[in-house]
Amino acid sequence: MKEDLKYREGLERIIDSYGCQQSNLIAIMQAIQEEYKYLSEETLTLVAEKLGISTAKVYGVATFYENFSLEPKGKHIIKVCAGTACHVRKSGPIYDAIYEYLQLSGKKKTSADGLFTLETVACLGACGLAPVMTIDGEVHAKMTPDAALALLEDIRKKEAAE
């Protein structure tokens, strides 16, 4: 219960810092997601209550913008480029290999251990280095499925050592 109270107080602090203004809905949601890595159902409900708007409206904004996540993200965020240059240079098999390695299924994007979240992006802006992926914002160029999995293995080993 202490954690729930601390979580709620943290959410209220963020919302209050924006003056509980409906016009700040997106900024509030961005700040909450930055702090807690995703927007839970409880979060959306509290935001709606504090701003005096419907939960449906808050949920609508959360689902309209692709950058909002309604599920917890992993400690490490992997983004595989699906832009034209990367697609042509076989980014699909890289994504598929990582998806299988993380034992994901359906629309699930985060590994069971909470270590990795796998996403695709329309373009990472590094077309000359295709196929490209990022891990926690660090660009990895001219990737192959094997090279991508080796990077993830290295991260797993470092995490286990900590």
Rosetta blueprint (number, residue, H / E / L):
1 M L
2 K H
3 E H
4 D H
5 L H
6 K H
7 Y H
8 R H
9 E H
10 G H
11 L H
12 E H
13 R H
14 I H
15 I H
16 D H
17 S H
18 Y L
19 G L
20 C L
21 Q L
22 Q H
23 S H
24 N H
25 L H
26 I H
27 A H
28 I H
29 M H
30 Q H
31 A H
32 I H
33 Q H
34 E H
35 E H
36 Y H
37 K L
38 Y L
39 L L
40 S L
41 E H
42 E H
43 T H
44 L H
45 T H
46 L H
47 V H
48 A H
49 E H
50 K H
51 L H
52 G L
53 I L
54 S L
55 T H
56 A H
57 K H
58 V H
59 Y H
60 G H
61 V H
62 A H
63 T H
64 F H
65 Y L
66 E L
67 N L
68 F L
69 S L
70 L L
71 E L
72 P L
73 K L
74 G L
75 K L
76 H E
77 I E
78 I E
79 K E
80 V E
81 C E
82 A L
83 G L
84 T H
85 A H
86 C H
87 H H
88 V H
89 R L
90 K L
91 S H
92 G H
93 P H
94 I H
95 Y H
96 D H
97 A H
98 I H
99 Y H
100 E H
101 Y H
102 L L
103 Q L
104 L L
105 S L
106 G L
107 K L
108 K L
109 K L
110 T E
111 S L
112 A L
113 D L
114 G L
115 L L
116 F E
117 T E
118 L E
119 E E
120 T E
121 V E
122 A L
123 C L
124 L L
125 G L
126 A L
127 C H
128 G H
129 L H
130 A L
131 P L
132 V L
133 M E
134 T E
135 I E
136 D L
137 G L
138 E E
139 V E
140 H E
141 A L
142 K L
143 M L
144 T L
145 P H
146 D H
147 A H
148 A H
149 L H
150 A H
151 L H
152 L H
153 E H
154 D H
155 I H
156 R H
157 K H
158 K H
159 E H
160 A H
161 A H
162 E L
